[in-house]
């Protein structure tokens, strides 16, 4: 009997602000990876307290432009 293949544990949706940041990065051609303690927290059914995101495929100037709306200045 063939069993459906699992895609791993069910994870909670990302918070809206994180989803927005990921969409902004991918919208200008970048790629994001969720890394660090938030991944461990999510896999162990914990509640992440902060989010670490690697960004690839953007120049520093492009990344600064993406992050500008999040700056406290």
N, C-alpha and C positions, 0 to 999 in steps of 0.2 A: 504494500500500500504506500503510495506517495503522500508524504505530508507536505503541507505548505511550508515554504522556506521562510524562516523568521528574518526580519531585517534588524533584529536586535531589540533592546528594550524600548518601550514607548517613552518618549521624552515630552516634557511640557513645552508648549510654544515659547519662543523667545519673547522677552518683554518688547513692547511696542517701540521703545527708543532704540533697542538693539536691532530690531527688524528694519527700522528706518535707516539706520547707519549702514547695514548690509545692503539694502536696496540702493542707497546713494553710491556706495563703492562699486557695486556691480553695474549700476547705471552708466558709469563712466569707463567701464571696461576692466575694472579690478576684480580680484577674487579674494574671498574671505575664508578664514578658517577659525573656528572657535577652539581655543586652547586653554590650558591651565586648569585651575581649581574648579571653574564652572562646569567643565566637562566631567570631572570626577564627581562633583556634587550632583549633577543631573543623572549620571549613571547609577549613583547610590541612593537615588530618590531624595537627595538633600535639596536645600534651597540655596542657590548660588548667592553670594553677597557682592560679588563683582564679576565683571566679564572681561576676558582677555581675548582680543581678536587680532589675528595676523592678517595683514593685507599684502597682497602680491599683485604685481602687474601695473602699478601706478608709480609715476615719478613722485618725488617729494613735493613738488609744486602742486601736482594733481591731488595728492593726499591732503595737503594743507587746505586746498579749496573745498574738498569734501568735508573736512572737519571744522571749517570756519564757523558754521552755524552752531556748533556745540561748544565753542570757546566762551568762557565766562567774561571776556572783555567787553 
